[in-house]
Amino acid sequence: MTLTERQDGPVLSRIEGATAFLTLNRPDRLNALDEETLATLEACIHEAGLDPDVRAIVIASGTPRAFSAGADLKWLGAASSAAEVASRAHRGHRTMNAVADCPKPTIAAIEGVAFGGGCELALACDYRIAGDTARFGQPEIKLGIIPGWGGTQRLTRLIGPSRATDMILTGRPVYAEEAFRIGLANSVVGAGEALAGATSLADSFASAAPLALKIAKATIQRGMAMSLADGLSTEIDGFVSSFATNDARDGVTAFLEK
């Protein structure tokens, strides 16, 4: 399978070199996430994850004002029953899980706001590169609701329960430098430079062993839900699997021949 090039619609997609670029493209709505946007993003992630020419995936925005302001409240607010609310929650979870479970490194290039579902999308990525004017937040509490697309779980696992509780219960924005200090952002670059920073990171994966990347990512994710003993056992299985690849044999041979 190959990634389809999309030149219009709520998510644009293209490949440059070994990197897939997925661009949120609803600038008039600050990239608010509705059914079509979530479904298209999930399809792009699925295609890029299976494309043999893609080594890494960058998710960015077409506007400097926002990575994503969150769920589209018109779409969310149109739910008229508990079943419809649950359906929208599951729709968001499917997309966020697709990003988190993608076998290839995923990098969010964040400019402007990443609030609510936009923050949850960033949390689902492996890396978050933030421009220095970026802001993160889970402001749902101010609307009388809670995060519904993974925020209560992924944020807590990433920055710890104390800091996550503060962000979620107050709904306050976290600016880029604080996000970096608490581990929410992997790095902070100048305003307008997040995409360049994300691209540079993605380029570093072009020469990496793809199966080793896939196994490493899966082993880390599975281990987080296990006891330490079970996680270490999973690591051994992954180590054995990675050692059996052609990339490992070539890499070890090249090192020994130096």
CORRAGI-V645896 format. One record per backbone hydrogen bond with DSSP energy under -0.5 kcal/mol. NH is the residue of the N-H (numbers start at 1). CO is the residue of the C=O. Records with the same first field share a line. If there is no record, write none. Layout:
NH = CO ; CO
This chain:
6 = 4 ; 13
7 = 5
12 = 23
13 = 6
14 = 21
16 = 19
19 = 16
20 = 56
21 = 14
22 = 20 ; 58
23 = 12 ; 21
24 = 22 ; 60
25 = 10
29 = 26
30 = 27
31 = 26
32 = 29
33 = 70
34 = 32
38 = 34
39 = 35
40 = 36
41 = 37
42 = 38
43 = 39
44 = 40
45 = 41
46 = 42
47 = 43
48 = 44
49 = 45
50 = 46 ; 47
51 = 47
52 = 50
54 = 51
55 = 18
56 = 18
57 = 105
58 = 20
59 = 107
60 = 22 ; 58
62 = 24
66 = 63
67 = 113
68 = 113
69 = 30
72 = 33
73 = 71
76 = 72
77 = 73
78 = 74
79 = 76
85 = 81
86 = 82
87 = 83
88 = 84
89 = 85
90 = 86
91 = 87
92 = 88
93 = 89
94 = 90
95 = 91
96 = 92
97 = 93
98 = 94
99 = 95
100 = 96
101 = 97
102 = 98 ; 99
105 = 55
107 = 57
108 = 127
109 = 59 ; 107
110 = 108 ; 129
111 = 109
113 = 65
114 = 135
115 = 68
116 = 137
118 = 115
120 = 116
121 = 117
122 = 118
123 = 119
124 = 120
125 = 121 ; 122
126 = 106
127 = 106
129 = 108
130 = 128 ; 187
131 = 110
132 = 189
134 = 131
135 = 112
136 = 174
137 = 114
141 = 138
142 = 139
143 = 140
144 = 141
145 = 140
153 = 150
154 = 150
155 = 150 ; 151
156 = 151
157 = 153
158 = 154
159 = 155
160 = 156
164 = 160
165 = 161
166 = 162
167 = 163
168 = 164
169 = 165
170 = 166
171 = 167
174 = 136
175 = 173
176 = 134
179 = 175
180 = 176
181 = 177
182 = 178
183 = 180
184 = 179
185 = 179
186 = 128
187 = 128
189 = 130
193 = 190
197 = 193
198 = 194
199 = 195
200 = 196
201 = 197
202 = 198
203 = 199
204 = 200 ; 201
205 = 201 ; 202
206 = 203
208 = 205
210 = 208
213 = 209
214 = 210
215 = 211
216 = 212
217 = 213
218 = 214
219 = 215
220 = 216
221 = 217
222 = 218
223 = 219
224 = 220
225 = 221 ; 222
226 = 223
231 = 227
232 = 228
233 = 229
234 = 230
235 = 231
236 = 232
237 = 233
238 = 234
239 = 235
240 = 236
241 = 237
242 = 238
243 = 239
244 = 240 ; 241
245 = 242
249 = 245
250 = 246
251 = 247
252 = 248
253 = 249
254 = 250
255 = 251
256 = 252
257 = 253
258 = 255
